[in-house]
Amino acid sequence: MKHSRQDSTFDYSLRQRKRLKYAPLPRSIWALPHVMKRIDLLAMSLEEAAIEAAAINDIDWLRSILDQIEIDTYRDDVGCDGTDVAAAHGNVEIIKTIYRWWVKDSYAPTQLCKRALLNAVNDGHAEAVRVLLSKWYWEEISSLGLDDDIEHPYKFDLMEALEIAVTNEKYGIAHVICELSTIPGEMLLWAAEHDCLEVLEDVSYFHNDMDNLYRAMLVAVSRGCLDIVRFVINKCGPELLDYVDGDDSFPCPLVTAIKHGQREVMEYLYAHNAGCEDDTHAAAFCAAAAYGPLEMVEMIYNNDNENFDESKLSKAFASAAGNSQLETMTHLQTLQNFDQAAFDMAFVEASRNGKMNAVKYVCDIEGYETSAVSLNEARNFT
């Protein structure tokens, strides 16, 4: 028996008409729905009857049918279709009954149930979602001291289910999916990419995944999702920044905000000293010099100018040269009389990045003569 997945969740009346479409019965019989239903029930195979019992939530009828089915012949068909239709109707105990029957005797399924979760989500059955995703069966057999060596017959697309729940604003169901997720990292990143604070809050509440929480924050920073950034910093900002401290694979969030031109996020992170560099404000100043705009450079300098010595200003000047920010380079020279070493550093940085406008700018500075060492270093980049 091969059931169409599309037929699994049809109403009984539709399945009845399909099954008896060519039945040679008198018109007087066709005119009696209650009689036709009786005939239809008698015409069902055991497998079809099991699906019908699952749809109408008749657990006693279902059990009696399952006991009669040649289990290894139709187990996967009945397991998949029965679970699909039960999930669509929110029939939790039916789902459990089919599961117990399906996996007994250490059966190894050759066909996995994939649609039941989406059926439950689409029809708004949160408890069915919980049963499909939870480990209730393992807890049940463990309490009975039974062998838990079973092969799980489900294979659900959690991300698709989550997206459907969020799109349809079924946040209670999304909450359950986040709680029972086996892929919290993917969900954190998805939440940041879609600016979905509700999902990020739920996943981070139930799962401790610092690596992916930090990555999700960086995604939110780069996209300007201030609510998510604010939530993460308020929830565990210092702990999270300490966690990635010294790991070069995790960029600084403040620098990331500047690179992506997210002014509002940058100002929030700056105000909360939320960077992972040894000198966060100096790193932010150099990033602003490299990526602009000039107003951001001025803001950072004006807020913290007493901490910007000649060395830090020289690094910012070189950063500006490395990205051909000529306006910023001119402005920085009003803040500091740079020496030959600073101009050499800017010359090399501009050469390294192929910014010929900046190279010419530095070479045209009055009184500057490029050192032999800087020229040799610059030639390595040509």
KAGIHU-V449286 format. One record per run of one state. SS is the DSSP state (H for helix, E for strand, C for the rest). FROM is the first residue (numbers start at 0). LEN is the number of residues. If there is no record, write none. Layout:
ss->{SS & SS}
from->{FROM & FROM}
len->{LEN & LEN}
This chain:
ss->{C & H & C & H & C & H & C & H & C & H & C & H & C & H & C & H & C & E & C & H & C & H & C & H & C & E & C & H & C & H & C & H & C & H & C & H & C & H & C & H & C & H & C & H & C & H & C & H & C & H & C & H & C & H & C & H & C}
from->{0 & 4 & 7 & 11 & 19 & 26 & 30 & 32 & 43 & 45 & 56 & 58 & 66 & 70 & 89 & 91 & 106 & 112 & 113 & 115 & 122 & 125 & 133 & 135 & 143 & 153 & 154 & 157 & 167 & 170 & 179 & 183 & 193 & 196 & 206 & 209 & 223 & 225 & 244 & 252 & 259 & 262 & 271 & 279 & 291 & 293 & 307 & 309 & 322 & 325 & 335 & 339 & 352 & 355 & 363 & 371 & 379}
len->{4 & 3 & 4 & 8 & 7 & 4 & 2 & 11 & 2 & 11 & 2 & 8 & 4 & 19 & 2 & 15 & 6 & 1 & 2 & 7 & 3 & 8 & 2 & 8 & 10 & 1 & 3 & 10 & 3 & 9 & 4 & 10 & 3 & 10 & 3 & 14 & 2 & 19 & 8 & 7 & 3 & 9 & 8 & 12 & 2 & 14 & 2 & 13 & 3 & 10 & 4 & 13 & 3 & 8 & 8 & 8 & 3}
